[in-house]
Amino acid sequence: MTNRIIKILPIAILSIAWLCTYSKGIFTAINIWTISEIFNHCYLVIPGALFLIYQKRSQLNQQVFTVNYWLIIPLTGTLILYTFGYVGDIRLFMHIATFVSLPLLIWMVIGNAAATIIAFPLYFMLFAIPIGDQLIPFLQELTTDLAVPLLEMTGVPIYRNGLYLDIPEGRFLVAEACSGISFLIASIVFGNVYAYISFRQLPKQLLFVAISIIVPIIANGLRVYGIILTAHLTDMEYAAGADHLIYGGVFYGIILFLLIGIGERFRDKDISLNLSVQAMTSNSSSDISKYWFVAGVVVILFVMQLSWLRMIESNSNLIQPSNLIKAQLLFSHYQKKKSVEWQPSFPQASETQQGAISLNKDVTIDFFVAAYASGSGELISSINKLYNAKHWTLTNTRAFDINHFNQQAQLTFLVSPSGERRVIVHWYQISDKFFVSKIKAKLFQTVNLLMGKTSNNALVAFSLQVPNYAIKPEEELIKFIEENADKLDKIVQSK
C-alpha cells in the first residue's frame, strides 16, 4: 500500500497543479463542450481515458516507473503556448496546451516503458480539445461538390449558386448543419476507440481510422443527395423543413452500424483484456526522490507561468475609447448611415462607424470601421462577422496589394439567395501595420501584449453592391483605395 501511494501521490499533486494552472483553458473548453453539439462527446474523453488506464492497472503494477526528464522541454512549450493563448485570447492555443500537457505530465512521471502500456489512453486525451469546427466551410463545399453531380446523373434539373441548390420544386441551402461535422468528429472518435479495442496491429488500426474519416464524408454527400432527390420526387412533400434533420439522423445511425459491421468482419478475435491485479513492483529510494524532484520542478514552472500572467495583466494600460474614428473627417461626400443590405457585426468594439461615400451619381461605396481601444475587446474573434451569413453566402476571396503601404487587403465576393452580388474589401489595422490574415494579425497583437506594447486596433472595410451596368466592382474598390491611400492609415487614431 505504501508503494502504491508513493507511485500515485506525485501524479495526484501534479494533477491538482495542472487544474490550477490551466483552469481558464479547462473552463473555456467545458463551455464549448456544453454549448456546441459538435463537442458534447468531449465530456466523456478524460473519464474514458482514465477508465482505459484503469484497465491496464495489472501491467502498470508490474512496471517500475522511471522519470523522463526530457519531457520538461515540451511541457515548458505547452506553458508558453498557453500563456500566448491566454494573453491573446486565442482559445485554440489554450485548449491545445491544456490537453497536451496532461498526458505529458503523466508520461513524464511514469516514464517511457509504463507510458507505452497506456499509449492509447494518453493519446485519447487529445480528443478533449474542441477542434474541428474550422472544417465546416470546407465540408459544406465538399458536400455540395458530391451531391450536385449525383443529382445531375439522376436527371434532377439543378442550378448551383454557391451553397444554394435550386431545383424546380424549391431551393436548398447546404448550411453549417448540413456539413456533417458533428457526425464526422463523432465517427473519428468512435473509429479510434474501436480500432484500439478490436485490432492489435497498428496498420489495421490506422486503416479503420481512415475508414471512419472517409465513410462519413461520402455518406453526408449521399444524405444531401437523397434529401433533395426525395423533395424532387415528392414535390417537396417530404424532406423539407425538419424532415431532412430526422432523415439525416436515421441515415447517420445506418452509417454507424455499417462501420461496426466492417470492423466486426475484420477484428482480431483473440484480443482479451487482462484485468487481474498483480503484485506491485517496488521502486528504489532513488526513484522516489526523482518523483518528488520532478514534481517540484513542474510546480515551480507552473508558479512562474502564473506570475508572468499576473504581471502582464497588471501592466495592461487601457486607453478610454474616445473619438477613435475619424472617417467622416477624411472623406468628402461622406454620409453617416447604416447599410440595409450589408450589416457587419463587431459587438465588442470600442467604437463603430458605418456610412456611405458617394463617388458619383452612379457609384456609392459603403464603409464600415470597428475600432478597439488598447486593452479592450477582441479585434480577432469568432463573434465578429464581416457580413450577415443569413443573407449572404461566400463565393470567393482573394488578396490584392495596396501599393501605397506595400501591404495587402482582401476582396470577399458574396451572393444573396435572390442572386444579388456584393464585394467587400477589408484589412486589419494594428498600430501602423496592415493585415489580411486573421492569424498573422492575432499573433502580432499577442506578441505586442507580451512585450508590454499596446495600441489602438481596427477593422476597416469598404463594400460595393454589384450594379446592373457592366463594371467590375472590385476594380472600383481597388481604384478608390489607391486614390485615397494617404487617408486610410489616419482613419483610426493611434495611441
C-alpha positions, -999 to +999 in steps of 0.1 A: +000+000+000+028+024+008+045+018-026+011+023-043+008+057-025+044+066-035+036+059-071+002+077-072+009+108-049+032+127-073+007+122-101-021+134-079-002+165-068+007+173-104-029+168-115-040+194-089-013+218-101-025+212-137-060+221-128-049+253-112-025+263-139-047+256-169-080+265-152-091+290-178-083+266-206-103+239-189-134+261-182-135+276-217-132+242-232-161+229-209-181+259-221-176+249-257-185+213-249-217+225-234-230+249-260-218+231-291-234+198-300-203+191-321-182+187-290-207+172-265-187+139-266-157+157-251-172+153-217-166+115-220-130+117-232-110+122-200-132+098-179-129+073-208-091+077-210-089+071-172-110+040-175-088+026-202-058+033-180-075+016-151-080-015-174-042-016-177-036-014-139-023-050-138+005-043-163+013-009-147+016-025-113+044-047-126+062-018-142+089+003-125+082+040-130+112+059-143+110+096-146+116+111-181+133+145-176+134+153-213+096+158-213+101+190-192+111+206-226+077+200-244+059+207-212+075+241-210+065+246-246+028+240-236+032+266-209+045+291-233+017+283-258-009+286-231+005+320-220+004+331-256-032+320-260-042+334-226-028+369-233-041+370-269-074+352-260-066+326-287-086+298-271-075+272-296-039+276-283-051+274-247-071+242-253-042+226-272-018+235-244-042+223-217-049+189-230-015+182-244+001+190-211-020+164-192-007+133-209+028+148-210+027+151-172+016+115-167+042+103-192+070+123-176+063+108-141+058+072-151+085+070-178+087+056-213+081+019-205+050+025-185+037+051-209+040+026-237+015+004-219-011+032-218-001+049-250-036+050-265-054+064-234-028+091-232-033+099-269-071+096-265-070+126-240-062+148-270-098+144-282-109+166-254-096+196-275-126+212-291-112+215-326-126+207-360-154+233-365-129+252-387-135+225-413-172+234-417-168+257-447-147+231-464-171+203-457-200+225-469-183+229-503-172+192-504-208+180-496-222+203-524-195+190-548-205+154-541-243+160-542-246+181-574-231+155-598-252+127-584-284+148-588-274+156-624-267+120-632-302+110-619-318+136-641-327+162-615-326+198-630-304+217-607-287+251-606-259+257-581-253+292-568-226+290-542-241+268-515-276+273-527-291+245-548-321+253-569-344+226-583-378+233-600-396+224-567-377+248-544-343+259-531-319+242-507-290+256-487-261+234-477-258+252-443-234+245-415-258+219-401-256+201-434-218+199-434-218+167-414-191+180-390-208+166-359-211+131-373-176+133-388-159+142-354-180+116-336-171+090-362-134+098-358-136+094-320-155+062-323-131+049-350-101+054-328-117+037-298-130+008-318-096+003-336-079+002-302-103-023-288-106-045-319-072-046-336-037-054-323-017-044-353-011-007-360-016-008-398-051-023-393-059+003-366-048+031-389-068+017-418-100+016-397-095+051-385-091+062-422-123+044-430-141+062-401-130+095-417-138+088-454-171+070-449-190+098-431-178+124-456-191+103-485-222+094-466-230+131-459-229+138-496-252+109-503-275+122-475-279+156-491-284+140-525-311+117-511-329+146-493-330+168-525-340+138-547-368+129-523-380+165-523-379+165-561-398+132-564-425+142-538-429+178-549-414+190-516-440+170-496-411+151-478-376+160-469-384+197-464-384+216-432-374+195-402-379+162-421-344+163-435-329+165-400-349+134-389-340+115-420-304+126-416-303+112-380-316+078-392-291+078-420-262+085-397-274+056-375-272+033-405-237+045-413-226+039-378-239+003-379-221+000-413-188+010-396-194-015-368-202-042-394-169-035-413-150-036-380-166-068-368-158-085-401-121-080-397-115-076-360-089-097-342-109-124-324-082-132-298-080-098-281-087-100-244-082-076-215-063-089-186-080-072-156-063-093-128-043-074-103-007-085-099+017-077-072+031-041-075+068-037-083+086-016-058+107+014-067+140+022-051+146+052-028+164+070-056+134+066-079+112+080-052+134+111-048+133+116-086+095+116-085+095+144-059+122+163-076+104+164-110+071+172-093+088+202-075+103+214-108+070+213-126+052+231-097+079+258-099+073+261-136+036+264-131+040+291-104+064+311-127+039+309-155+010+322-133+032+350-120+040+360-156+003+362-165-005+383-134+023+407-143+010+411-179-025+417-166-014+443-140+007+462-166-020+465-192-025+502-200-061+508-210-070+538-231-105+551-227-124+549-260-130+585-272-134+595-308-111+569-322-126+570-357-120+599-380-135+586-412-161+614-415-133+640-414-112+623-441-137+616-469-157+641-488-193+632-497-194+611-466-229+601-452-232+585-418-258+558-422-262+521-419-265+499-449-297+479-450-282+452-472-247+449-456-247+445-418-213+437-403-212+429-366-183+437-342-201+439-308-171+443-286-156+473-305-150+505-285-165+525-314-180+516-347-190+538-377-209+529-408-217+551-437-216+557-475-191+576-497-206+589-529-180+588-558-205+600-584-242+597-592-238+560-601-213+547-576-217+548-538-193+528-517-204+515-483-180+520-454-175+503-420-149+506-394-147+489-359-121+504-336-108+489-304-091+510-277-059+494-264-067+466-239-104+465-247-124+439-267-112+414-293-105+425-328-100+389-340-128+369-326-153+343-338-182+365-327-172+392-352-189+390-386-180+408-417-214+401-432-247+385-422-244+349-431-282+345-432-284+370-461-251+364-479-231+333-490-193+335-496-184+326-532-147+336-534-119+355-517-086+369-530-059+393-518-045+423-536-017+447-530-021+483-517+009+498-533+010+529-511+016+508-480+033+478-496+006+458-478-023+436-488-061+438-484-087+411-490-115+410-515-146+390-505-172+381-530-208+374-518-241+363-533-276+365-518-304+340-521-321+363-546-289+365-567-277+399-557-239+402-555-216+422-533-179+427-530-161+437-498-125+448-493-111+448-458-080+447-436-070+447-400-050+477-387-027+471-357-006+501-349+009+511-382+006+476-397-020+463-421-030+426-421-052+404-442-047+371-423-065+368-390-038+345-378-010+369-385-029+398-371-037+379-339-001+367-335+013+402-340-012+417-315-004+390-289+034+394-293+029+432-287+009+424-255+036+400-242+062+427-248+041+453-229+032+472-261-003+485-266-021+502-294-055+510-309-066+484-334-093+484-361-111+466-389-116+488-419-139+476-447-154+491-479-181+474-499-199+478-532-230+460-544-228+449-579-248+473-600-268+465-631-244+481-655-213+465-668-184+474-644-162+453-622-170+463-586-136+450-573-119+473-598-139+503-585-130+494-549-093+490-557-092+523-576-109+541-547-084+526-521-054+535-543-066+571-548-073+576-510-044+555-496-029+586-479-060+588-458-065+552-449-039+550-421-055+580-405-090+565-401-082+553-366-063+574-341-032+557-329-022+556-293 
